[in-house]
Amino acid sequence: MQHTMGLYESPFNSIKSSKKSVEVRLNDEKRRKISIDDSIKFTKVPESSETLTVKVLELREFPTFKEMYETIPASDFDTVGDPVDLMVQQTYEIYSPEQEKEWGTLAITIKLLETDTNSI
């Protein structure tokens, strides 16, 4: 099954350059439909001019982003040198602590399959 998601420029480019192998999301209803071996098509936002497709290798659930960031090596997120508290704060700019408490979090281990710069 293929899923579609938006992704801001910095994490998009990290995945595109194969520096980032774990994508962070809420474990909400949409993400609970993802299975290992599915593909995800990420569209770079806000300009939507580029996409990349990845294969899902592993799914790991955590109650909080903090626990996720303390468990998974920073290199998997392309955030080496960033303190965990900063990573959590930056994630809260996208997802609220209330959403985190309601849904929990999901670490999606991925492998880049293809990029498309003329997708839209």
C-alpha positions in Angstrom: 0.0 0.0 0.0 1.2 3.5 -0.7 0.6 6.4 1.7 1.1 10.1 1.0 2.4 12.7 3.5 3.8 16.2 3.4 7.3 17.0 4.6 9.1 20.3 5.3 12.3 21.1 3.3 14.9 20.2 5.9 13.8 16.7 6.7 12.8 16.1 3.1 16.4 17.0 2.0 17.8 14.8 4.8 15.9 11.8 3.5 16.7 12.6 -0.1 20.5 12.6 0.7 20.0 9.4 2.7 21.2 11.1 6.0 17.8 10.5 7.7 16.4 7.0 8.0 13.7 7.5 10.6 10.7 9.7 10.1 8.8 11.0 13.2 5.0 11.2 13.3 2.1 11.0 15.7 0.7 7.5 15.9 -2.7 8.8 14.8 -5.4 7.0 12.8 -3.7 7.8 9.5 -0.3 6.4 10.6 -1.8 3.3 12.2 -2.7 2.1 8.7 1.0 1.9 7.7 2.6 -1.5 7.6 6.1 -2.8 7.0 6.9 -3.0 3.3 4.4 -0.2 2.5 5.7 2.8 0.6 5.3 6.5 1.5 5.3 9.3 -1.0 6.5 12.5 0.6 5.8 15.8 -1.0 8.0 18.7 -0.1 5.9 21.5 1.4 5.0 24.2 1.0 6.0 24.4 -2.7 4.9 20.8 -3.6 7.4 20.7 -6.5 9.3 17.6 -5.5 8.4 14.2 -4.1 10.3 11.2 -2.9 9.2 7.6 -2.3 10.4 5.5 0.6 9.9 1.9 1.7 8.8 1.3 5.3 11.3 -1.1 7.0 10.3 -0.8 10.7 7.6 0.8 12.9 8.3 1.6 16.5 5.7 3.1 18.9 6.7 5.4 21.8 4.5 7.1 24.4 6.5 10.4 23.9 8.8 12.1 21.5 11.3 12.5 24.3 11.4 8.7 24.9 11.8 8.2 21.1 14.7 10.6 20.8 16.4 9.1 23.8 16.1 5.6 22.4 16.9 6.0 18.7 20.4 7.3 17.7 20.4 11.0 16.6 22.2 10.0 13.4 19.0 8.1 12.3 17.1 11.5 12.4 20.1 13.5 11.0 20.2 15.5 14.2 23.7 14.6 15.6 24.7 17.2 18.1 21.1 18.5 18.9 20.1 18.1 22.5 17.0 15.9 23.0 15.1 18.8 24.6 15.6 20.9 21.5 14.4 18.1 19.3 11.3 17.7 21.4 10.7 21.5 21.3 11.1 21.6 17.5 8.6 18.6 17.2 6.1 20.5 19.3 6.1 23.3 16.7 4.4 20.7 14.4 2.5 18.5 16.9 1.1 19.7 20.2 1.8 18.0 23.6 -1.9 17.2 23.7 -1.8 15.4 20.4 1.3 13.5 21.7 -0.6 12.5 24.8 -3.7 11.4 22.9 -2.0 9.4 20.1 1.6 8.6 21.2 4.4 8.7 18.7 5.6 6.6 15.8 9.2 6.2 14.5 9.1 5.0 10.9 12.3 3.5 9.7 12.6 4.1 5.9 14.7 3.4 2.9 14.7 5.8 -0.1 13.4 4.3 -3.3 13.2 7.3 -5.7 13.0 11.0 -6.0 11.0 13.1 -8.5 11.7 16.8 -9.0 9.0 17.2 -11.7 6.2 15.6 -9.9 3.7 18.5 -9.7 
